[in-house]
Amino acid sequence: MLQEKAGNIAGLIWHALDENNGQTYKQIKKSTKLAEKDFNLGLGWLLREDKVAVSESGDEKDPYIYSLK
């Protein structure tokens, strides 16, 4: 059950990045309107599946930029 939920949430995040690739954590979270624990579950799924690349943004408050591979 949790794996299915994680996959569905990962799909929401993936679609947000597909529409506007190269977003920070805050930008993706705002566009998906997910609760933080759900958002982290989906983002972790995408990172584990090697679907998302991470680079540094240079901003201390939102230090990473996520993009689709």
Gaussian input, Z-matrix of N, CA and C with variables (Angstrom, degrees):
# hf/3-21g

backbone

0 1
 N
 C     1     B1
 C     2     B2     1     A1
 N     3     B3     2     A2     1     D1
 C     4     B4     3     A3     2     D2
 C     5     B5     4     A4     3     D3
 N     6     B6     5     A5     4     D4
 C     7     B7     6     A6     5     D5
 C     8     B8     7     A7     6     D6
 N     9     B9     8     A8     7     D7
 C    10    B10     9     A9     8     D8
 C    11    B11    10    A10     9     D9
 N    12    B12    11    A11    10    D10
 C    13    B13    12    A12    11    D11
 C    14    B14    13    A13    12    D12
 N    15    B15    14    A14    13    D13
 C    16    B16    15    A15    14    D14
 C    17    B17    16    A16    15    D15
 N    18    B18    17    A17    16    D16
 C    19    B19    18    A18    17    D17
 C    20    B20    19    A19    18    D18
 N    21    B21    20    A20    19    D19
 C    22    B22    21    A21    20    D20
 C    23    B23    22    A22    21    D21
 N    24    B24    23    A23    22    D22
 C    25    B25    24    A24    23    D23
 C    26    B26    25    A25    24    D24
 N    27    B27    26    A26    25    D25
 C    28    B28    27    A27    26    D26
 C    29    B29    28    A28    27    D27
 N    30    B30    29    A29    28    D28
 C    31    B31    30    A30    29    D29
 C    32    B32    31    A31    30    D30
 N    33    B33    32    A32    31    D31
 C    34    B34    33    A33    32    D32
 C    35    B35    34    A34    33    D33
 N    36    B36    35    A35    34    D34
 C    37    B37    36    A36    35    D35
 C    38    B38    37    A37    36    D36
 N    39    B39    38    A38    37    D37
 C    40    B40    39    A39    38    D38
 C    41    B41    40    A40    39    D39
 N    42    B42    41    A41    40    D40
 C    43    B43    42    A42    41    D41
 C    44    B44    43    A43    42    D42
 N    45    B45    44    A44    43    D43
 C    46    B46    45    A45    44    D44
 C    47    B47    46    A46    45    D45
 N    48    B48    47    A47    46    D46
 C    49    B49    48    A48    47    D47
 C    50    B50    49    A49    48    D48
 N    51    B51    50    A50    49    D49
 C    52    B52    51    A51    50    D50
 C    53    B53    52    A52    51    D51
 N    54    B54    53    A53    52    D52
 C    55    B55    54    A54    53    D53
 C    56    B56    55    A55    54    D54
 N    57    B57    56    A56    55    D55
 C    58    B58    57    A57    56    D56
 C    59    B59    58    A58    57    D57
 N    60    B60    59    A59    58    D58
 C    61    B61    60    A60    59    D59
 C    62    B62    61    A61    60    D60
 N    63    B63    62    A62    61    D61
 C    64    B64    63    A63    62    D62
 C    65    B65    64    A64    63    D63
 N    66    B66    65    A65    64    D64
 C    67    B67    66    A66    65    D65
 C    68    B68    67    A67    66    D66
 N    69    B69    68    A68    67    D67
 C    70    B70    69    A69    68    D68
 C    71    B71    70    A70    69    D69
 N    72    B72    71    A71    70    D70
 C    73    B73    72    A72    71    D71
 C    74    B74    73    A73    72    D72
 N    75    B75    74    A74    73    D73
 C    76    B76    75    A75    74    D74
 C    77    B77    76    A76    75    D75
 N    78    B78    77    A77    76    D76
 C    79    B79    78    A78    77    D77
 C    80    B80    79    A79    78    D78
 N    81    B81    80    A80    79    D79
 C    82    B82    81    A81    80    D80
 C    83    B83    82    A82    81    D81
 N    84    B84    83    A83    82    D82
 C    85    B85    84    A84    83    D83
 C    86    B86    85    A85    84    D84
 N    87    B87    86    A86    85    D85
 C    88    B88    87    A87    86    D86
 C    89    B89    88    A88    87    D87
 N    90    B90    89    A89    88    D88
 C    91    B91    90    A90    89    D89
 C    92    B92    91    A91    90    D90
 N    93    B93    92    A92    91    D91
 C    94    B94    93    A93    92    D92
 C    95    B95    94    A94    93    D93
 N    96    B96    95    A95    94    D94
 C    97    B97    96    A96    95    D95
 C    98    B98    97    A97    96    D96
 N    99    B99    98    A98    97    D97
 C   100   B100    99    A99    98    D98
 C   101   B101   100   A100    99    D99
 N   102   B102   101   A101   100   D100
 C   103   B103   102   A102   101   D101
 C   104   B104   103   A103   102   D102
 N   105   B105   104   A104   103   D103
 C   106   B106   105   A105   104   D104
 C   107   B107   106   A106   105   D105
 N   108   B108   107   A107   106   D106
 C   109   B109   108   A108   107   D107
 C   110   B110   109   A109   108   D108
 N   111   B111   110   A110   109   D109
 C   112   B112   111   A111   110   D110
 C   113   B113   112   A112   111   D111
 N   114   B114   113   A113   112   D112
 C   115   B115   114   A114   113   D113
 C   116   B116   115   A115   114   D114
 N   117   B117   116   A116   115   D115
 C   118   B118   117   A117   116   D116
 C   119   B119   118   A118   117   D117
 N   120   B120   119   A119   118   D118
 C   121   B121   120   A120   119   D119
 C   122   B122   121   A121   120   D120
 N   123   B123   122   A122   121   D121
 C   124   B124   123   A123   122   D122
 C   125   B125   124   A124   123   D123
 N   126   B126   125   A125   124   D124
 C   127   B127   126   A126   125   D125
 C   128   B128   127   A127   126   D126
 N   129   B129   128   A128   127   D127
 C   130   B130   129   A129   128   D128
 C   131   B131   130   A130   129   D129
 N   132   B132   131   A131   130   D130
 C   133   B133   132   A132   131   D131
 C   134   B134   133   A133   132   D132
 N   135   B135   134   A134   133   D133
 C   136   B136   135   A135   134   D134
 C   137   B137   136   A136   135   D135
 N   138   B138   137   A137   136   D136
 C   139   B139   138   A138   137   D137
 C   140   B140   139   A139   138   D138
 N   141   B141   140   A140   139   D139
 C   142   B142   141   A141   140   D140
 C   143   B143   142   A142   141   D141
 N   144   B144   143   A143   142   D142
 C   145   B145   144   A144   143   D143
 C   146   B146   145   A145   144   D144
 N   147   B147   146   A146   145   D145
 C   148   B148   147   A147   146   D146
 C   149   B149   148   A148   147   D147
 N   150   B150   149   A149   148   D148
 C   151   B151   150   A150   149   D149
 C   152   B152   151   A151   150   D150
 N   153   B153   152   A152   151   D151
 C   154   B154   153   A153   152   D152
 C   155   B155   154   A154   153   D153
 N   156   B156   155   A155   154   D154
 C   157   B157   156   A156   155   D155
 C   158   B158   157   A157   156   D156
 N   159   B159   158   A158   157   D157
 C   160   B160   159   A159   158   D158
 C   161   B161   160   A160   159   D159
 N   162   B162   161   A161   160   D160
 C   163   B163   162   A162   161   D161
 C   164   B164   163   A163   162   D162
 N   165   B165   164   A164   163   D163
 C   166   B166   165   A165   164   D164
 C   167   B167   166   A166   165   D165
 N   168   B168   167   A167   166   D166
 C   169   B169   168   A168   167   D167
 C   170   B170   169   A169   168   D168
 N   171   B171   170   A170   169   D169
 C   172   B172   171   A171   170   D170
 C   173   B173   172   A172   171   D171
 N   174   B174   173   A173   172   D172
 C   175   B175   174   A174   173   D173
 C   176   B176   175   A175   174   D174
 N   177   B177   176   A176   175   D175
 C   178   B178   177   A177   176   D176
 C   179   B179   178   A178   177   D177
 N   180   B180   179   A179   178   D178
 C   181   B181   180   A180   179   D179
 C   182   B182   181   A181   180   D180
 N   183   B183   182   A182   181   D181
 C   184   B184   183   A183   182   D182
 C   185   B185   184   A184   183   D183
 N   186   B186   185   A185   184   D184
 C   187   B187   186   A186   185   D185
 C   188   B188   187   A187   186   D186
 N   189   B189   188   A188   187   D187
 C   190   B190   189   A189   188   D188
 C   191   B191   190   A190   189   D189
 N   192   B192   191   A191   190   D190
 C   193   B193   192   A192   191   D191
 C   194   B194   193   A193   192   D192
 N   195   B195   194   A194   193   D193
 C   196   B196   195   A195   194   D194
 C   197   B197   196   A196   195   D195
 N   198   B198   197   A197   196   D196
 C   199   B199   198   A198   197   D197
 C   200   B200   199   A199   198   D198
 N   201   B201   200   A200   199   D199
 C   202   B202   201   A201   200   D200
 C   203   B203   202   A202   201   D201
 N   204   B204   203   A203   202   D202
 C   205   B205   204   A204   203   D203
 C   206   B206   205   A205   204   D204

   B1=1.4403
   B2=1.5338
   B3=1.3378
   B4=1.4509
   B5=1.5296
   B6=1.3256
   B7=1.4692
   B8=1.5180
   B9=1.3151
   B10=1.4608
   B11=1.5301
   B12=1.3277
   B13=1.4679
   B14=1.5271
   B15=1.3297
   B16=1.4653
   B17=1.5266
   B18=1.3216
   B19=1.4634
   B20=1.5170
   B21=1.3333
   B22=1.4665
   B23=1.5260
   B24=1.3144
   B25=1.4662
   B26=1.5262
   B27=1.3343
   B28=1.4687
   B29=1.5286
   B30=1.3226
   B31=1.4681
   B32=1.5135
   B33=1.3195
   B34=1.4684
   B35=1.5305
   B36=1.3222
   B37=1.4653
   B38=1.5207
   B39=1.3272
   B40=1.4686
   B41=1.5302
   B42=1.3292
   B43=1.4635
   B44=1.5254
   B45=1.3269
   B46=1.4661
   B47=1.5257
   B48=1.3347
   B49=1.4655
   B50=1.5236
   B51=1.3121
   B52=1.4595
   B53=1.5294
   B54=1.3187
   B55=1.4684
   B56=1.5209
   B57=1.3236
   B58=1.4641
   B59=1.5215
   B60=1.3075
   B61=1.4553
   B62=1.5294
   B63=1.3212
   B64=1.4546
   B65=1.5136
   B66=1.3228
   B67=1.4580
   B68=1.5276
   B69=1.3266
   B70=1.4559
   B71=1.5227
   B72=1.3204
   B73=1.4619
   B74=1.5261
   B75=1.3202
   B76=1.4698
   B77=1.5301
   B78=1.3205
   B79=1.4617
   B80=1.5240
   B81=1.3213
   B82=1.4654
   B83=1.5247
   B84=1.3267
   B85=1.4661
   B86=1.5208
   B87=1.3114
   B88=1.4691
   B89=1.5286
   B90=1.3080
   B91=1.4663
   B92=1.5290
   B93=1.3398
   B94=1.4606
   B95=1.5238
   B96=1.3216
   B97=1.4693
   B98=1.5311
   B99=1.3280
   B100=1.4619
   B101=1.5234
   B102=1.3284
   B103=1.4666
   B104=1.5231
   B105=1.3125
   B106=1.4556
   B107=1.5287
   B108=1.3353
   B109=1.4682
   B110=1.5248
   B111=1.3406
   B112=1.4654
   B113=1.5248
   B114=1.3196
   B115=1.4596
   B116=1.5258
   B117=1.3293
   B118=1.4634
   B119=1.5261
   B120=1.3136
   B121=1.4655
   B122=1.5305
   B123=1.3172
   B124=1.4629
   B125=1.5149
   B126=1.3199
   B127=1.4627
   B128=1.5279
   B129=1.3204
   B130=1.4575
   B131=1.5185
   B132=1.3227
   B133=1.4661
   B134=1.5358
   B135=1.3216
   B136=1.4608
   B137=1.5243
   B138=1.3166
   B139=1.4587
   B140=1.5241
   B141=1.3176
   B142=1.4656
   B143=1.5248
   B144=1.3010
   B145=1.4666
   B146=1.5297
   B147=1.3301
   B148=1.4642
   B149=1.5281
   B150=1.3363
   B151=1.4656
   B152=1.5261
   B153=1.3425
   B154=1.4582
   B155=1.5234
   B156=1.3241
   B157=1.4557
   B158=1.5202
   B159=1.3230
   B160=1.4583
   B161=1.5207
   B162=1.3347
   B163=1.4636
   B164=1.5189
   B165=1.3052
   B166=1.4578
   B167=1.5259
   B168=1.3434
   B169=1.4566
   B170=1.5236
   B171=1.3301
   B172=1.4569
   B173=1.5185
   B174=1.3181
   B175=1.4631
   B176=1.5266
   B177=1.3302
   B178=1.4616
   B179=1.5233
   B180=1.3216
   B181=1.4603
   B182=1.5278
   B183=1.2894
   B184=1.4649
   B185=1.5394
   B186=1.3520
   B187=1.4725
   B188=1.5274
   B189=1.3253
   B190=1.4578
   B191=1.5191
   B192=1.3297
   B193=1.4541
   B194=1.5269
   B195=1.3218
   B196=1.4619
   B197=1.5133
   B198=1.3232
   B199=1.4613
   B200=1.5214
   B201=1.3174
   B202=1.4562
   B203=1.5151
   B204=1.3219
   B205=1.4733
   B206=1.5045
   A1=111.07
   A2=117.07
   A3=120.51
   A4=110.78
   A5=116.89
   A6=119.22
   A7=110.93
   A8=117.14
   A9=120.52
   A10=110.43
   A11=116.11
   A12=120.65
   A13=110.03
   A14=117.14
   A15=121.41
   A16=110.60
   A17=116.39
   A18=120.19
   A19=112.57
   A20=116.88
   A21=120.68
   A22=111.20
   A23=116.62
   A24=120.84
   A25=110.14
   A26=116.17
   A27=120.41
   A28=110.05
   A29=116.71
   A30=120.41
   A31=112.14
   A32=117.79
   A33=121.08
   A34=110.80
   A35=115.54
   A36=120.00
   A37=110.18
   A38=116.32
   A39=120.56
   A40=110.34
   A41=117.29
   A42=120.86
   A43=111.50
   A44=117.48
   A45=120.79
   A46=110.38
   A47=116.54
   A48=119.94
   A49=111.73
   A50=117.35
   A51=120.99
   A52=110.89
   A53=116.60
   A54=121.02
   A55=112.09
   A56=116.87
   A57=121.18
   A58=107.60
   A59=117.20
   A60=122.59
   A61=110.91
   A62=116.63
   A63=121.07
   A64=112.39
   A65=116.78
   A66=121.56
   A67=110.66
   A68=114.96
   A69=120.19
   A70=109.23
   A71=115.72
   A72=122.86
   A73=110.29
   A74=115.95
   A75=120.37
   A76=111.77
   A77=117.22
   A78=120.64
   A79=111.64
   A80=116.61
   A81=120.03
   A82=109.93
   A83=115.82
   A84=120.35
   A85=110.72
   A86=116.75
   A87=121.07
   A88=111.12
   A89=117.34
   A90=119.78
   A91=112.62
   A92=117.69
   A93=120.26
   A94=112.60
   A95=117.48
   A96=123.58
   A97=112.24
   A98=116.13
   A99=121.29
   A100=110.70
   A101=116.05
   A102=120.78
   A103=107.47
   A104=117.11
   A105=120.74
   A106=113.20
   A107=118.21
   A108=119.34
   A109=111.25
   A110=117.57
   A111=120.75
   A112=110.48
   A113=115.78
   A114=120.67
   A115=110.30
   A116=116.41
   A117=120.21
   A118=111.86
   A119=117.09
   A120=121.65
   A121=109.94
   A122=117.05
   A123=121.43
   A124=113.08
   A125=116.62
   A126=120.48
   A127=110.20
   A128=116.41
   A129=120.21
   A130=112.06
   A131=115.86
   A132=121.08
   A133=109.90
   A134=116.70
   A135=120.72
   A136=111.73
   A137=116.99
   A138=120.50
   A139=110.46
   A140=116.80
   A141=121.47
   A142=111.31
   A143=116.84
   A144=122.03
   A145=112.00
   A146=117.30
   A147=123.89
   A148=112.43
   A149=115.67
   A150=121.85
   A151=111.97
   A152=116.45
   A153=121.54
   A154=109.35
   A155=115.99
   A156=122.33
   A157=108.47
   A158=116.40
   A159=121.92
   A160=108.74
   A161=115.87
   A162=121.25
   A163=108.66
   A164=116.56
   A165=120.89
   A166=110.39
   A167=115.14
   A168=120.51
   A169=112.43
   A170=116.81
   A171=120.17
   A172=113.10
   A173=117.31
   A174=123.17
   A175=108.23
   A176=117.18
   A177=120.26
   A178=112.68
   A179=118.35
   A180=121.69
   A181=112.80
   A182=117.56
   A183=123.28
   A184=106.66
   A185=116.63
   A186=120.80
   A187=117.87
   A188=118.71
   A189=119.11
   A190=112.78
   A191=114.75
   A192=122.54
   A193=106.87
   A194=115.96
   A195=122.47
   A196=109.20
   A197=115.73
   A198=120.50
   A199=108.83
   A200=115.52
   A201=120.77
   A202=110.36
   A203=115.22
   A204=120.02
   A205=109.65
   D1=-46.29
   D2=-179.69
   D3=-66.74
   D4=-35.36
   D5=178.33
   D6=-64.28
   D7=-38.84
   D8=178.28
   D9=-65.56
   D10=-42.31
   D11=178.15
   D12=-62.12
   D13=-45.39
   D14=179.95
   D15=-60.84
   D16=-41.49
   D17=178.56
   D18=-64.36
   D19=-40.35
   D20=178.47
   D21=-65.77
   D22=-42.27
   D23=178.81
   D24=-66.21
   D25=-41.50
   D26=177.31
   D27=-59.00
   D28=-37.26
   D29=177.57
   D30=-63.49
   D31=-39.18
   D32=177.35
   D33=-62.95
   D34=-43.70
   D35=179.52
   D36=-66.67
   D37=-42.83
   D38=179.58
   D39=-59.10
   D40=-44.15
   D41=179.76
   D42=-65.21
   D43=-37.10
   D44=176.78
   D45=-62.69
   D46=-41.49
   D47=178.12
   D48=-72.65
   D49=-31.24
   D50=177.93
   D51=-65.87
   D52=-34.92
   D53=178.44
   D54=-75.67
   D55=-35.35
   D56=-178.28
   D57=-146.79
   D58=86.54
   D59=-175.20
   D60=-71.54
   D61=147.50
   D62=178.43
   D63=83.59
   D64=60.62
   D65=-178.41
   D66=-118.36
   D67=155.56
   D68=175.22
   D69=-82.87
   D70=169.31
   D71=177.80
   D72=-53.67
   D73=-49.46
   D74=-177.80
   D75=-63.03
   D76=-40.24
   D77=179.89
   D78=-64.76
   D79=-44.57
   D80=-179.88
   D81=-66.45
   D82=-44.56
   D83=-179.06
   D84=-60.52
   D85=-40.73
   D86=179.34
   D87=-65.75
   D88=-42.31
   D89=-177.43
   D90=-72.72
   D91=-29.31
   D92=-179.55
   D93=-88.64
   D94=-21.02
   D95=-179.82
   D96=57.25
   D97=35.59
   D98=179.16
   D99=-91.41
   D100=150.37
   D101=171.44
   D102=-63.47
   D103=150.70
   D104=-174.79
   D105=-57.93
   D106=-43.03
   D107=-178.91
   D108=-65.82
   D109=-37.48
   D110=177.27
   D111=-68.99
   D112=-42.31
   D113=179.20
   D114=-58.78
   D115=-46.60
   D116=-179.59
   D117=-64.32
   D118=-35.39
   D119=177.18
   D120=-61.95
   D121=-48.03
   D122=-179.37
   D123=-67.59
   D124=-40.93
   D125=178.99
   D126=-65.42
   D127=-41.28
   D128=176.85
   D129=-60.89
   D130=-40.26
   D131=177.71
   D132=-59.36
   D133=-48.17
   D134=-179.08
   D135=-64.19
   D136=-39.40
   D137=178.32
   D138=-66.15
   D139=-42.42
   D140=179.98
   D141=-64.80
   D142=-37.03
   D143=179.17
   D144=-81.46
   D145=0.78
   D146=178.41
   D147=60.27
   D148=39.71
   D149=179.71
   D150=-97.83
   D151=-13.81
   D152=-174.09
   D153=-126.85
   D154=137.64
   D155=174.06
   D156=-101.45
   D157=147.61
   D158=-179.23
   D159=-122.89
   D160=132.56
   D161=174.09
   D162=-133.76
   D163=163.54
   D164=-178.21
   D165=-83.51
   D166=140.34
   D167=-178.33
   D168=-95.19
   D169=-22.29
   D170=-176.43
   D171=88.60
   D172=-1.07
   D173=178.67
   D174=-101.07
   D175=122.08
   D176=-177.70
   D177=-64.94
   D178=-31.22
   D179=-177.33
   D180=-80.28
   D181=-25.64
   D182=-179.81
   D183=-143.26
   D184=75.56
   D185=-164.02
   D186=-76.72
   D187=-7.15
   D188=-174.90
   D189=-125.88
   D190=148.25
   D191=174.16
   D192=-115.26
   D193=130.35
   D194=-178.78
   D195=-107.98
   D196=137.37
   D197=177.70
   D198=-145.11
   D199=156.68
   D200=178.68
   D201=-73.45
   D202=146.23
   D203=176.21
   D204=-87.05

